Amino acid sequence: MRAAVAMRSDERDPLACLELKDAWPVPEPGPGQVRIRVAASTINLHDLWTLRGGAGASETFPRVLGCDIVGWDESGREVMVTGAFGDPDAGYGDETLDPRRKLISEDLPGAFGEYTVVPARNVIAKPAWLDMQQAACLNVAWSTTYRLLFTRGQAQPGERALIQGAGGGVSTAAISMARAAGLYVIATSRSEAKRKRALDLGAHEAVATGERLAQPVDIVVDTVGAATWQHSLRSLRPGGRIVTAGATTGSDIPLELPRIFYRQVSVIGSTSATRSETLRMLSFMHAAGLRPVIDSVFPLERIHDAFKRTAEGDLFGNVVIDIASR
Ligand SMILES: NC(=O)c1ccc[n+]([C@@H]2O[C@H](COP(=O)([O-])OP(=O)(O)OC[C@H]3O[C@@H](n4cnc5c(N)ncnc54)[C@H](OP(=O)(O)O)[C@@H]3O)[C@@H](O)[C@H]2O)c1
């Protein structure tokens, strides 16, 4: 099969480690697994960090990356794949908390090849109201954001939410879902063009990164990390909460403990989403008429250009890889 394969990692030249192969072996499903013919995927920072050999990245190479999987099962049904692959009965409450859970593309092959295999319980039907490219944006960016906002963050209608870094897949999903759920949404961006797009997407206000807010907020969604953390802490009301699922600009940040304990702020981590959260999110998106924002679409043969677009950071929404058409 055709596949883009990570052969190794290199911090300084990560894209040199990604090779296009025309005759990579088609993976065989093991017990409890099914094979999917992949239609589309997206580029996520997890893929880039794996190629860079970043902290937490698995060192097993060669590997097919790609954490969003949509396509067809062996009966031809249109499907999407949920998760993190974890055991919901591991004893900690849900599959994302299973200490042995794996992200897609860590143990099993990911989506940047024509076929992949996944645990059968992570496969759900793709709703007909989403096309394959839209559905490809949902597992990593949207499901993560749904859990982050509503399960972990307990976002409530009428609350004021600050969403840092308007352009990413997570922040575009957060703006859309928080607005549809009845929150007052303030987005930040370094770029005037992205601030305008954030307003078009549903934000009530869009301010420059780091700009002091007129009034404090109840909840902050911060996946930018080092560049915005201090602003996130300073923008919260006493008793407010920051929900984090990533640190694009780095995680080496002063925690400012006095600000956290005197002002009784909660810092909440969130990762991935459960199968049932993904199903609820799809119902929410359908009821509210929400669709993901697609920044650009690249064929598998141009995956290096797609990675460059992601690494440059000037995107708005998700970068999609079209695997099935050629
Ligand atoms: N834990 C999980 O399950 C999970 C799932 C999905 C994603 N994540 C993580 O969440 C993070 C967000 O991912 P993403 O793919 O949605 O978006 P992304 O490509 O990481 O970009 C997010 C935003 O970061 C902002 N940014 C970048 N450099 C900046 C800087 N120097 N100063 C200020 N802002 C800066 C940009 O905002 P502007 O350009 O608008 O200023 C951009 O829109 C990543 O770290 C990713 O790994 C985690």
The ligand as an SDF file (V2000), in Angstrom:
LIG
                    3D

 48 52  0  0  0  0  0  0  0  0999 V2000
   -3.9650   16.2330   24.9590 N   0  0  0  0  0  0  0  0  0  0  0  0
   -4.6300   15.9630   23.8330 C   0  0  0  0  0  0  0  0  0  0  0  0
   -5.3730   15.0010   23.7600 O   0  0  0  0  0  0  0  0  0  0  0  0
   -4.4750   16.8940   22.6780 C   0  0  0  0  0  0  0  0  0  0  0  0
   -5.3160   16.7890   21.5600 C   0  0  0  0  0  0  0  0  0  0  0  0
   -5.1960   17.7460   20.5530 C   0  0  0  0  0  0  0  0  0  0  0  0
   -4.2220   18.7240   20.6200 C   0  0  0  0  0  0  0  0  0  0  0  0
   -3.4050   18.7440   21.7140 N   0  0  0  0  0  0  0  0  0  0  0  0
   -2.4010   19.8200   21.8380 C   0  0  0  0  0  0  0  0  0  0  0  0
   -3.0740   21.0660   21.8600 O   0  0  0  0  0  0  0  0  0  0  0  0
   -2.2560   22.0650   21.2800 C   0  0  0  0  0  0  0  0  0  0  0  0
   -3.0480   22.8030   20.2200 C   0  0  0  0  0  0  0  0  0  0  0  0
   -3.0230   22.0610   19.0410 O   0  0  0  0  0  0  0  0  0  0  0  0
   -3.6800   22.5690   17.6870 P   0  0  0  0  0  0  0  0  0  0  0  0
   -3.2380   21.6100   16.6610 O   0  0  0  0  0  0  0  0  0  0  0  0
   -5.1080   22.8140   17.8960 O   0  0  0  0  0  0  0  0  0  0  0  0
   -3.0770   24.0090   17.4220 O   0  0  0  0  0  0  0  0  0  0  0  0
   -1.5770   24.5620   17.1700 P   0  0  0  0  0  0  0  0  0  0  0  0
   -1.2050   24.3490   15.7550 O   0  0  0  0  0  0  0  0  0  0  0  0
   -0.6840   24.0470   18.2120 O   0  0  0  0  0  0  0  0  0  0  0  0
   -1.7810   26.1260   17.3760 O   0  0  0  0  0  0  0  0  0  0  0  0
   -2.4960   26.6460   18.4370 C   0  0  0  0  0  0  0  0  0  0  0  0
   -2.2800   28.1280   18.5270 C   0  0  0  0  0  0  0  0  0  0  0  0
   -1.0600   28.3980   19.1770 O   0  0  0  0  0  0  0  0  0  0  0  0
   -0.8280   29.7550   19.0000 C   0  0  0  0  0  0  0  0  0  0  0  0
    0.6040   30.0530   19.0550 N   0  0  0  0  0  0  0  0  0  0  0  0
    1.5820   29.3960   18.4260 C   0  0  0  0  0  0  0  0  0  0  0  0
    2.7730   29.9840   18.7140 N   0  0  0  0  0  0  0  0  0  0  0  0
    2.5040   31.0320   19.5420 C   0  0  0  0  0  0  0  0  0  0  0  0
    3.2940   32.0130   20.1870 C   0  0  0  0  0  0  0  0  0  0  0  0
    4.6200   32.0330   20.0490 N   0  0  0  0  0  0  0  0  0  0  0  0
    2.6810   32.9360   20.9530 N   0  0  0  0  0  0  0  0  0  0  0  0
    1.3510   32.9140   21.1150 C   0  0  0  0  0  0  0  0  0  0  0  0
    0.5380   32.0010   20.5210 N   0  0  0  0  0  0  0  0  0  0  0  0
    1.1140   31.0770   19.7520 C   0  0  0  0  0  0  0  0  0  0  0  0
   -1.3850   30.1210   17.6340 C   0  0  0  0  0  0  0  0  0  0  0  0
   -2.2450   31.2320   17.8190 O   0  0  0  0  0  0  0  0  0  0  0  0
   -2.2590   32.5290   16.8780 P   0  0  0  0  0  0  0  0  0  0  0  0
   -1.4310   32.2440   15.6780 O   0  0  0  0  0  0  0  0  0  0  0  0
   -3.7030   32.6910   16.5790 O   0  0  0  0  0  0  0  0  0  0  0  0
   -1.7130   33.6360   17.7110 O   0  0  0  0  0  0  0  0  0  0  0  0
   -2.1580   28.8770   17.2290 C   0  0  0  0  0  0  0  0  0  0  0  0
   -3.4060   29.1970   16.7080 O   0  0  0  0  0  0  0  0  0  0  0  0
   -1.0140   21.3530   20.7630 C   0  0  0  0  0  0  0  0  0  0  0  0
    0.0110   21.5390   21.7120 O   0  0  0  0  0  0  0  0  0  0  0  0
   -1.4290   19.8930   20.6870 C   0  0  0  0  0  0  0  0  0  0  0  0
   -0.3680   19.0000   20.8250 O   0  0  0  0  0  0  0  0  0  0  0  0
   -3.5140   17.8660   22.7200 C   0  0  0  0  0  0  0  0  0  0  0  0
  1  2  1  0
  2  3  2  0
  2  4  1  0
  4  5  1  0
  4 48  2  0
  5  6  2  0
  6  7  1  0
  7  8  2  0
  8  9  1  0
  8 48  1  0
  9 10  1  0
  9 46  1  0
 10 11  1  0
 11 12  1  0
 11 44  1  0
 12 13  1  0
 13 14  1  0
 14 15  2  0
 14 16  1  0
 14 17  1  0
 17 18  1  0
 18 19  2  0
 18 20  1  0
 18 21  1  0
 21 22  1  0
 22 23  1  0
 23 24  1  0
 23 42  1  0
 24 25  1  0
 25 26  1  0
 25 36  1  0
 26 27  1  0
 26 35  1  0
 27 28  2  0
 28 29  1  0
 29 30  1  0
 29 35  2  0
 30 31  1  0
 30 32  2  0
 32 33  1  0
 33 34  2  0
 34 35  1  0
 36 37  1  0
 36 42  1  0
 37 38  1  0
 38 39  2  0
 38 40  1  0
 38 41  1  0
 42 43  1  0
 44 45  1  0
 44 46  1  0
 46 47  1  0
M  CHG  2   8   1  16  -1
M  END
$$$$
